[in-house]
Amino acid sequence: MRHKGREVSLGQHEFKLVAYLALNAGIALSREQSLEHVYGYGSGNSTDRIDMLVRRVRAKLGEVEQLSVVPGYGFRWERRQT
């Protein structure tokens, strides 16, 4: 994937999370919804896995203005202002 003009390598789960959030831009998605989309229903994973994925994505992409936390709920990919 390209971000700010540079090639960034994301793992399968990281990419699935970014794509899911970006495709639902402007909508707050719960940690549970994100977990089910990335790992599948009944995966047995904790929502802490999504928090960890977000940290890894931020570490790889640097400051991502579009990715915001919805406290006590989940995450939202903000729509770009044009």
N, C-alpha and C positions, 0 to 999 in steps of 0.2 A: 504494500500500500504506500501511497505517496502522501506526505504531510509536510506542508510548508516547504515544498520543493525538494524534499529529500526522501529517499527510499527508507521505509521502516518495515521491519519484519515482525509480524504479529503471529502468535500461535493460533491454532484453530479456535480455541475457546475465546481468546481475546478478540479475534476477528468477528466471531459470531456475536459477541456482546456489542462491539462497536456498530456493526451493521444493524443489529436489532434496535439499538437506541436511535441511530441515525434515521432508519426507516420510519420510526415513530416520533420524529422530531416534534418538539412542542408538547408532548404528552409525558406526564410523570408515570414511570413504570415502577412497580414495586420490586423489591429484591426477589420476592417469590416468583413473579412473572419472568424476570430476567433469568433466574435460576432454571426454571422449567424450559425456557427457550434454549438456553445454552447447553444444559446438561440432560434435558429430557425429564418428563414427568416421572416422579417416583425414583429419582436418581439416588436419593439418600444423602445428598450433599446438604450442608448447612448454608444458609444465606451468607455466612461469612466468606464463602468461596467467591461470591459476586464482589464483595468488598475487596478481596484480595485481587481479583481480576481487574477491577477499576484502578487499584494502586499500580498494578503492572502496566496497564495501558498508559496511565499518566507518566510512569517512569520512562516508557519507550517514546511516547509522543511529546513529552514535555508539557508545557502549559496548554491545556485544551480548553479554550474559552467556552466552547459549546457544551461541555460535559459538566453538569451541575448536580449537586446533591440535594435531594428533597429530604430534609431531616425527619427521621423516624419512619420513612417510607421507602425511598429508593433513589432513582436517578432520572434525569431528564437530559436529552440532547436538545439544546436550544436552537431554534431556527435562526439562521443568519439574517441580519437586517440588510436589505438591499436598497 
